[in-house]
Structure formats: structure tokens, C-alpha cells
Amino acid sequence: MSVSSFAKILTILDLFSVNRSVINVDLICQELGVSKPMGYRYLKELVDTGLLKKSTNNVGDYVLGSKVAVLDYISRTTDPLVQVSIPVMQDIVKRTEMLCLLTALDGQHCIDIHHESVKNVETLVYGRGCPRVLSAGSSAKIILAYLPKKIQLEYYDFLAEDLAKSKFAHSADEFIQQMRSIKKQGFYVSKGELSPNFSSISVPLKISSKDAPWALSAVMSSNRLEFMNINKVVDVLKQATEAIEQRVILEDV
């Protein structure tokens, strides 16, 4: 298999999203610009590896296969940074009774890598593997605030329309100023930016000087945020990031 063919096969997996859980050969041919025989060949390769399986609902439709769940399990149980972070995040949940998130930058989105939650409390806008926009939410903005200015401007070009709609920034200069303010403050509070019912507080988790920081966040109801001592929550999060960063150094993660 050529590198080009392999890349196109992997691109098929990018066609899946929360809003598109089923694909078919017509969609693949349209998105990848290939013939139907080639589209079916790519699908067969993915089915044979377990990454896709045929849908039981409609002939010709495909959904993600069981191998995806296996890979997620391996990642969850072996990722050294996640393993180091879990007990610290569990302590945050115990102390605050809030959802706790570990989030990383992933291209044009940020992705929740791990979450710990209060028993029986879950949200649909947060959670492991959930891709979220970079124009809203505390995780995204605290990560962007700690990127080099050149990269921040590249993201601004991509996010400009959404940032203007949310009245966060109407120009590149205003965006850079906002980023500087967030970085100077050392945390960011999102008040219902992703969902009116939920708000969050994030601080940076700096694992490597070469890579973008991660974000450690506490998520609560927007109503609860109104009566909360934000500085106390920030202190808890900052103590947690220091503990994680120290463990990373000690355990050479």
C-alpha cells in the first residue's frame, strides 16, 4: 500500500464526528475524490482491521468498529500523564464536588483526554474524547494564552469570525491583548460559553517547554459559579498542576 493510499484510509476516520456516526461509500468518494471501487477497497481495509464495521441498520453504511474502543482502553490505562493525573484529579473532585477535566490541544480543536466526575453527574459538552471549539470555553482559552504570539495569530485567523460573534475579540490586536491578560492572570473563567447551564475554571498544565500546555479545569453549574469563591478553586487547581508537574519530573514521564 502506498503512503498516499494509507493517508486516505486514515482520512476516512476523520469523517466521523459526534454529528456523523455513520458513513457510506458515496460520502467517501465525494470527500476523498476517489472512484467507488477504490472507496470500497479502503472500507474493506478498515473493516479487516476492526476500525470499522458494517452497520446493521442500512446496507452500505459503516460505523466505528470495536478496535476503536480497544485502542481507547489502551490509551486510558497506559498513558503515563493520565495515570499520574488521575489521583490528583480525583482529589479535586472530592474536595470541590465538581467535574475535573484534563484537556489537550489537537489541531483546530481541544480534546478532553481524561475526566473525573462526581457520582452520577455527567455533562454532554465535556468528557473524554470530546472535541471542542477553540473559540469558547476556559480550557481552550487558557491553552491559547500560553502559545507563542505567532501561533496565536495563526489561530486568530482561523477563529476570527467566532471570536467576533462572541464579542471576545474583533481584531488580531484585541485578541493578542486578551491572551496577554489571561496569561498574566494565570487562569480563565468561562461563564456559560459552551453551554448556558455549565461554567468552568481552567489553569495551564505545563509539561514541556516545547509543546503547548494542557489545561486542568473544574466544571460546575453556572448557577453555582455565581456564589463561588473563584480564587479558592483556582488555588486548588494550581496546587494540582504543581503536583502533576512534579510527578512528571520524578517519574520521568
C-alpha positions in Angstrom: 0.0 0.0 0.0 1.4 3.4 -1.0 1.8 6.2 1.6 -0.9 8.2 -0.3 -3.4 5.3 -0.1 -2.6 4.8 3.6 -3.1 8.5 4.3 -6.5 8.5 2.5 -7.6 5.4 4.5 -6.8 7.3 7.7 -8.7 10.3 6.4 -11.8 8.2 6.3 -11.7 8.0 10.1 -11.7 11.8 10.2 -15.1 11.8 8.5 -16.7 10.6 11.8 -17.9 13.1 14.3 -20.5 13.4 17.1 -22.9 14.6 14.5 -21.9 12.0 11.9 -21.7 8.5 13.3 -22.4 6.7 10.1 -20.6 6.9 6.7 -21.0 5.2 3.3 -19.0 4.7 0.1 -20.7 7.7 -1.6 -19.5 10.1 1.1 -16.0 8.6 1.0 -15.8 9.0 -2.8 -17.1 12.6 -2.6 -14.7 13.6 0.3 -11.6 11.8 -0.9 -12.2 12.2 -4.7 -11.8 8.5 -5.4 -13.8 6.0 -7.5 -16.3 3.7 -6.0 -14.1 0.6 -6.4 -11.3 2.4 -4.6 -13.7 3.6 -1.9 -14.9 0.0 -1.2 -11.3 -1.1 -1.1 -10.5 1.5 1.6 -13.5 0.4 3.5 -12.5 -3.2 3.4 -9.1 -2.4 4.7 -10.6 -0.6 7.7 -13.2 -3.4 8.3 -10.5 -6.0 8.2 -8.5 -4.2 10.9 -11.6 -3.8 13.1 -11.6 0.0 12.9 -14.9 0.0 11.0 -17.8 -2.4 10.8 -20.9 -2.7 8.6 -24.0 -1.0 10.1 -26.8 -3.4 11.0 -29.4 -0.7 10.1 -28.7 0.1 6.5 -26.9 -1.8 3.8 -23.8 0.1 2.6 -23.4 2.1 5.8 -20.4 1.8 8.1 -19.8 2.7 11.8 -16.7 2.7 14.0 -15.6 -0.8 14.9 -14.6 -2.4 18.2 -10.9 -1.8 17.7 -11.5 1.9 18.3 -12.8 1.0 21.8 -9.8 -1.3 22.4 -7.4 1.5 21.4 -9.2 3.9 23.7 -8.9 1.5 26.6 -5.2 1.0 26.0 -4.7 4.8 25.9 -6.7 5.4 29.1 -4.9 2.7 31.0 -1.3 3.2 29.9 -0.9 6.9 29.1 1.7 7.9 31.7 0.5 11.5 32.0 -3.1 10.4 32.5 -2.0 7.9 35.1 -0.1 10.5 37.0 -3.0 12.9 36.8 -5.8 10.6 37.9 -5.3 10.6 41.7 -4.8 14.4 41.7 -8.0 14.9 39.7 -9.9 12.5 42.0 -8.7 14.6 44.9 -10.0 17.8 43.2 -13.4 16.1 42.7 -13.5 15.0 46.3 -12.7 18.5 47.6 -14.8 20.6 45.3 -17.6 18.2 44.2 -17.1 19.4 40.6 -16.2 17.7 37.3 -12.5 17.8 36.7 -11.0 17.8 33.1 -7.6 17.3 31.6 -7.6 18.8 28.1 -5.0 19.0 25.3 -4.7 21.0 22.1 -5.4 18.9 19.0 -5.1 20.9 15.8 -8.2 23.0 15.3 -9.9 21.7 18.4 -9.1 20.9 22.0 -9.8 17.4 23.3 -10.7 16.2 26.7 -8.1 13.5 27.4 -9.5 12.4 30.8 -12.2 13.4 33.2 -13.2 12.6 36.8 -16.7 13.4 37.9 -19.0 13.5 40.9 -21.0 10.3 41.1 -24.0 10.3 38.7 -23.1 13.8 37.4 -22.1 14.0 33.7 -22.4 16.6 31.0 -22.8 16.3 27.3 -20.4 19.1 26.4 -17.4 17.7 28.4 -15.8 14.3 28.7 -13.0 12.1 27.3 -12.6 12.3 23.6 -15.0 15.2 23.2 -13.6 17.6 20.6 -14.5 21.2 21.4 -14.1 24.5 19.6 -11.1 26.8 20.4 -13.2 29.9 20.4 -15.1 29.2 23.6 -14.5 27.6 27.0 -11.9 28.0 29.6 -9.7 25.0 28.6 -9.3 26.3 25.0 -8.5 29.9 26.1 -6.0 29.1 28.8 -4.2 26.9 26.3 -4.2 29.5 23.6 -3.0 32.1 26.1 0.3 30.3 26.6 1.2 29.7 23.0 3.8 31.9 21.2 2.4 35.1 19.6 3.0 33.8 16.1 0.9 30.7 16.7 -1.8 32.7 18.5 -2.2 34.9 15.4 -2.5 31.8 13.2 -5.3 30.6 15.4 -6.9 34.0 15.3 -7.1 33.9 11.5 -9.0 30.6 11.9 -11.2 31.7 14.8 -11.8 35.3 13.9 -15.5 35.0 12.9 -16.5 33.0 16.0 -14.5 35.3 18.3 -16.2 38.3 16.9 -19.7 36.7 17.3 -19.0 36.0 21.0 -17.6 39.6 21.4 -14.3 38.2 22.7 -12.2 39.9 20.1 -12.9 41.9 17.0 -9.3 42.2 15.8 -6.0 40.5 16.0 -4.6 43.2 18.3 -7.6 42.8 20.6 -7.2 39.0 20.6 -3.5 39.2 21.5 -4.3 41.7 24.3 -6.9 39.2 25.6 -4.4 36.4 25.5 -1.8 38.5 27.4 -4.4 39.4 30.1 -5.4 35.7 30.6 -1.7 34.6 30.8 -0.9 37.4 33.3 -4.0 36.3 35.4 -2.9 32.7 35.3 -6.4 31.3 34.9 -9.6 31.8 32.9 -13.2 31.6 33.9 -15.8 30.6 31.2 -19.3 31.6 32.1 -21.7 29.5 30.0 -19.6 29.8 26.9 -20.1 26.2 25.7 -23.5 25.7 27.4 -25.6 28.2 29.3 -26.0 25.6 32.1 -22.3 25.0 32.7 -19.3 27.1 33.5 -15.6 26.3 34.1 -12.3 27.5 35.5 -9.0 26.4 33.9 -5.3 26.8 34.7 -2.4 25.7 32.5 -0.6 22.4 33.0 3.0 22.9 31.6 4.6 19.5 30.9 7.1 20.6 28.2 8.6 23.9 27.2 8.5 22.8 23.6 4.8 21.8 23.4 1.5 23.6 24.0 0.4 23.4 27.6 -2.6 21.2 28.7 -5.4 22.6 30.7 -6.7 21.4 34.1 -10.3 22.5 34.7 -13.1 22.4 37.2 -16.6 22.4 35.7 -19.7 23.5 37.7 -23.2 24.7 37.1 -23.5 28.3 36.0 -25.8 28.9 39.0 -23.2 27.6 41.4 -20.4 29.8 39.9 -22.3 32.9 40.9 -21.9 32.0 44.6 -18.4 30.5 44.4 -15.1 31.7 45.7 -13.3 31.5 42.4 -9.9 32.2 43.9 -10.2 29.2 46.2 -10.9 26.9 43.2 -8.0 28.4 41.3 -5.7 27.7 44.2 -6.9 24.1 44.3 -6.2 23.7 40.5 -2.8 25.4 40.7 -1.8 23.1 43.6 -2.9 20.2 41.5 -0.9 21.2 38.4 2.2 21.7 40.5 1.7 18.2 42.0 1.3 16.7 38.5 4.3 18.6 37.1 6.5 17.4 40.0 5.3 13.8 39.5 6.1 14.0 35.8 9.6 15.1 36.6 10.2 12.5 39.3 8.7 9.6 37.3 10.3 10.8 34.0 7.0 10.7 32.2 
